[in-house]
Amino acid sequence: METIDIPLIEYGVAKFVLPGQTESGDQHVVCCGQHAVLVAAIDGIGHGQEAARAAKTASSILREGVDEPIFSLVEKCHERLRTSRGIVLSLASIDLAHGMMTWLGIGNVQGALIRAGASKGTAQEVLLLRAGVVGAQLPSLQAAVLPVSQGDTLIFATDGVRSNFFENLSALAAPQRAADRILDHYHSGTDDALVVVARLTGIRS
């Protein structure tokens, strides 16, 4: 499990690398800035080193700009990746001081939010995805803004994870255990797969 020194968020990451490949084309970002926590799942188009290179480039841009508006970050990724295979991604910027999350998705990286205390069942909020490829065909950017609370859990999963992973989610499972379970039960086995589960622990009341 990866950890962040600042006690603002607890998260777990689970990955599946397609057999025969030395690198995953799926990358994640979880980082804290001065004003926000940024969480993202990135899927480089295709497989192998070229896909990984595109995803790592986007990851670096996001980490360097953690406090920037997410529209700006996506546009920077688009410009830098024009000569690459491109990526699809979903990302969320969480303002812990004000309890607000801004998220958007381009392509087929699924996103869900489980509210604190929710019993096992479907997610309370599902990210609306827009068709496109960052670096090739960027759609008109639209983001949703949601209030978030202490204990809410954000989940991103790349398209190597079957879409019915939304079933039987729980707000009680530890993030790493939840990520491992989703990957174990729902990865397709035909593509790289990545699951990020992040629980908010630093919301100020």
N, C-alpha and C positions, 0 to 999 in steps of 0.2 A: 504494500500500500504506500502511496505517496502522501506526504503531509506538507502542510503549510505552517510556518512558524507562528503567524498571526492567527489567533483563534477566532476566525471569522467564518470559516467554512470547513466542513469535513467531507472528504470525497474518496471515491474508489474508481479505479479504471481497470477494465478487462479487455484483452486484445486477442484476436485470432489472426495469424498470418497464413495466407494461402500456401499450402504445401508446394514446395518447389521454388518459393520466393525467399530471398534473403532479407528483405525489408518489407515492412507494411506500408501501404499507401495511405493508411488512416493514422491521423495524429490528433492529439488533444491539447488543449490549453486550459489551465486553471491557474490564474495568477491574481495577486492583489496589488492594486495601485493605491494612491493616496485617497482617491475618492470612490473607487469602485472595485468590485471583483469581476473578472472576466472569465467566462466559461465557454469553451467552444469544442466542437468535434468537426474535424476536417477530413474529407475523403478525396484524395488525389484520383483523377480520372484514370481508369485502367489499373494495372498492377505493377509491382516491381519498383526498380530504382527511379524511373522517371516519375511515377506517381508519388513515390516517397519524397522526391526532391521538390515537387510542386507543393505538397502538403507541408513540408518543413519550412519552405519559404513563407507560406501564409502564417504558420505558427510563429515564426520569428517576428513578422510584422505585427501580429496581434499582441505578443508579449511586450514589444517595445512601445505600443500605443495603448496600454491597458486603460488609461484614463480618458482616451479620446472617444467621441461619439461613434457608435458602431457603423453608421453610414460611412463615415470617413475611413474607418478601418477596412470595410469591404471594398471601397473604391480604391484604396491603396493596394490591396491584394490584387484587384482586377488589373491595375496598370502594371504591376510587377510580374504578373503571370501571363501576360499576353503571348510570350514566346514559348510557353510551357504547355503541357497537356491541359492545364486548368484544374480546378477543384470544385467541389460542392461543399457547403458547410452550413452549420447552424451555430449561432452564438448568442450569448446573453450577457448583458452588462447589468450588474446588480449594485444599486445604490443602497448600501446597508444603513446609512445614516437616516435615510428617508423611507426605507422599506419599499422600494420600487425596483422592478426589473423590466428592462427593455430587451426584447429578443426578436430575432428574425432568422429565417431559413431560406437558403437558395439551393435548390436541388432536392435530394432525397435523404438528407440526414434528419431523422425524426427527433422530435422534442416533446417532452411532457413534463408537467409540474404536478406533484402530489402535495396536497395541503397537509400541514402538520395535524396529526391525530386522526387522519382518515383511516378507516378500516380497509382491509384488503379489498381491492376492486379496481375499476378503471381510473385513469388519471382524471383529475379535476380540470386541468387545462392542457390543451394539445396545440402545439405550434403549427401555424398555417404556413405551409411551404410554397414557395414560388419557383416555377420552372426556370432553369438557366444554368450557366456554368461560369463561375468566376474566372476571368482570364480569357473568356471567349464570347459569351453572350450574357451580359449582365441585365437582369430584368429591372424594371422600375422598383426601387427599394421601398419596402413598407415594413414597418416594425410595429409590434404590439407592446403596450406598456401595462404591466400588471402590478398590483400591490402584492408584496410578499411578507411573510412573517417568520419569526423564529421557528425552526424545525421544518419548514417547507423543503421539499426535495425536488431537484431538477435532474432530469435524465435526458441525455442525448445518445442516439444510437445510429451508426452508419448503416448503409443498405445491405451489408452482410448479415444484418440481424432482421429477422422476419417481423413484419409490421404488427403482428398480434402480440408482441411483447408487452403491450399496454395492459393485457389481461393480468389480473391477480397481482398488481403492484401493491406494495405496502409502504406506509410511512414509518413503519417501526423497524424494518430491517436495517442493519448497519450498511453504510454505502458500499464498502468493498464487497460484502456478502451479496448485496443486491446486484451489483455489477456482474459478479461471477455467476450468479444464478441466471440472470438474463442471457448472458453469453452462452452458458452451458445448455440452456433449454431452447434458445431461439436462433442461434447462428445458423446460417444456411449451409455453410461448408463449401460454398462455391465462390466466395469472395473474401477479401480481408474484412474483418469486423472489429468494431470498437464500441464499447459502452462506457459512458462517463456518468456517474451518479454523484451529485453534489448536494449536501444538506447544509442549509444556512444556519449557522450557530452564532452569528454576530450581529443580528438585527437589534437595533436600539429601540427600546420602547419609549 
